Amino acid sequence: MAARVQPLTKRPASKRSVWSALASDYNKVSKLHLHQLFAGDPQRGERMAVEAVGLYLDYSKNRVTDETLRLLLRLADESGLRERIDAMFSGEKINITEKRAVLHVALRAPRDASILVDGKNVVPEVHSVLDKMADFSNRVRIGAWKGHTGKQIRNVINIGIGGSDLGPVMAYEALKHYSERAMNFRFVSNIDGTDFAEAVRGLDPAETLFIISSKTFTTLETMTNARTARSWSLAGLGNDETSVAKHFVAVSTNAAEVAKFGIDTANMFVFWDWVGGRYSMDSAIGLSTMVAIGPENFRSMLNGFHQMDEHFRTAPFEANLPVLMGLLGVWYNDFFGAQTAAVLPYEQYLKRFPAYLQQLTMESNGKHVTLSGKEVTRDTGPIYWGEPGTNGQHSFYQLIHQGTRLIPCDFIAFAKPLNPLQRHHDLLLANVFAQTEALAFGKTPEQVKAEGTPDWLVPHRVFEGNRPSNTILAEQLTPETLGKLVALYEHSVFTQGVVWNIDSFDQWGVELGKVLAQRIISELESPAEPILNHDSSTNTLVRRYRKLKEQQ
């Protein structure tokens, strides 16, 4: 029997007794230093760690006690997390404002699985699309898919925005080691013409394939760039309209618009309304990823996703990686008042991972009302940011170590490098471990003085420490590992959303600006002076832009 979604009348987290208990616990724990917590528990570093599906999470350097963790786990229980997990995996429509199921987990389910949406098993459809993607990817990779003039495709450009861009870009960069190096992969998302101009610079239209990713095939930014791509391609191919079918494929659900564009609908790859954009990198949206790394590696990535899905679905909360990370995020956000969280991958290939997580986390949990439409009573949705190590150590780590703001950090590292060069990897990992140690324990005035530092300089060289961090350690960055990492954060975000009693799967906040932009576009492009009814600032900006535009 399908699990029941928790009732919308569920009391807000801050009204539950466990919340008061956590507030009392915070008053005690906030006065403790990690020095004390480790000194009082010599086995803390071994005890407060969980290993599952090939990921090792050390959460011992967090400002928590066993009582804190007990209360946080009780918070998860009282929030109905287990029921909400079951509801998501069983296909219930937990995205209540859009009345949709939330089934990114179905995208990576094995062929023999059964996941129902409105009574229909969607897994066979998922694998049908994956098989179609695999066939297409193989044809492009081996040169069987030829361009209009008979030339082999050597350049693939993905055009999308939001989840249709951030996921493919991140995955391509993360898995570049496994990609087909004889091909170029580029990505266009910004409506700023520079993005497109630079993406096609130096490319031969006869060797270039565009993947247009838009569910509705009407998204302003994506379709503006798509039409520009169409013009560019046609100009290089003798303006032969039939060439479009050989140089454009679509990831969409709108067959009519795809055909109208000139794309053969046989080369349209579908996905479903129960997949949110920021959760779609393992759907047909990942077509560019599959072309780059090959179907076998793509399926390996899906397997990694699925392993983490099953861990999240079945593991007890006290040993559940996404649950623990999500609850620790709530602890810092709502009790310590931490407004941001840093994700710091010590792996150059993951340079776009923090940017990818920005959409995943902030579009999901940047909400101001509960599931029932009432104002939230606690802060939701911390700001996520980060850069790969060790680069960040020479820029913003100063603020993390000695600034006035508390910034919880996730350090991500791998035991084996993909590009072993002399001592590089030992030096890299030494920095990971050193940074977490320095953040936790700092350096006291006495230690600074013992180094012979003049008294006047001592305050400047003191590190107060007590800065929390998680360390996530895996064997090596592989497609499978990437899937596990992304799913880890997906389910951590879901955990937080359940605690805050918000809808983590809608994104109404992106709509208003789009609507207003449509109105302003006609005012900017009108040959006659338009009648403006905005505020005085917007009216002035529109008029000033029109005037400057006329001077060009």
Buried (B, 14 or more C-beta within 10 A) or exposed (E): EEBEBBEEEBEBBBEBEBBEBBEEBBEEBEEBBBBEBBEEBEEBEEEBBBEBBBBBBBBBBBBBBEBBBBBBBBBBEBBBBBBBBBBBBBBBBBBBEBEBBBBBBBBBBEEEBEBBBEEEBBBEBBBEBBEBBBEBBBBBBEEEBBBBBEBBBBBBBBBBBBBBBBBBBBBBBBBBBBBBEEBBBBBBBBBEEEBBEEBBEEBEBBBBBBBBBBBEBEBBBBBBBBEBBBEBBBEBBEEEEEBBBBBBBBBBBBBEBBBEBBBBEEBBBBBBEBBBBBBBBBBBBBBBBBBBBBBEBBBBBBBBBBBBBBBBBEBEBEEBBBBBBBBBBBBBBBBBEBBBBBBBBBBBBBBBBBBBBBBBBBBBBBBEBBBEEEEBBBBBBBBBBBBBBBEBBEEBBEEBBBEEEBBBBBBBBBEEBBEEEEEEBEEBBEBBBEBBEBBBBBBBEEBBBEEEBEEEEBEEBBBEBBBBBBBBBBEBBBBBBBBBBBBBBBBBBBBBBBBBBBBBBBBEEEEEEEEEEEEBEEBEEEEEEBEBEBEEEBBEEBBEEBEEEEEE
